[in-house]
Amino acid sequence: MTKLTQTHGATFKVLVVDDSNTIRRSAEIFLKQGGHEVMLADDGFDALAKVNDYQPQLIFCDILMPKLDGYQTCAIIKRNARFADTPVVMLSSKDGVFDKARGRMVGCQEYLTKPFTKDQLLKAVQQFGNPQQGAM
């Protein structure tokens, strides 16, 4: 794998974790339009397997999911030394101070409220998809 450079047209490997097919597909379309590689996961357990195999440079993770919620998923990812520096952006329909604080406690870098726009997603990739944080 070649080292990516921080340019406007840089491609990043992004994982989108959400139990809603609509949200996953919207995010996939927006991110691919931005020129990024996208992998999808429909729950926390699926995400953990794909993080290990796919090694994304940025993860968008829904909070409210069955089995393993976004907070638990983020905490597990951050506990693994290999992925501790991989930025995680939480996705939620809730916009409360408590939710944001809890996200920070488990290691997420940002919090996007659903429904999100294409611009919001691509701005997060520009902000957190830094090749120094996990690029090979």
Secondary structure, 3 states (H helix, E strand, C coil): CCCCCCCCCCCCEEEEECCCHHHHHHHHHHHHHCCCEEEEECCHHHHHHHHHHHCCCEEEEECCCCCCCHHHHHHHHHHCCCCCCCCEEEEECCCCHHHHHHHHHCCCCEEEECCCCHHHHHHHHHHHCCCCCCCC
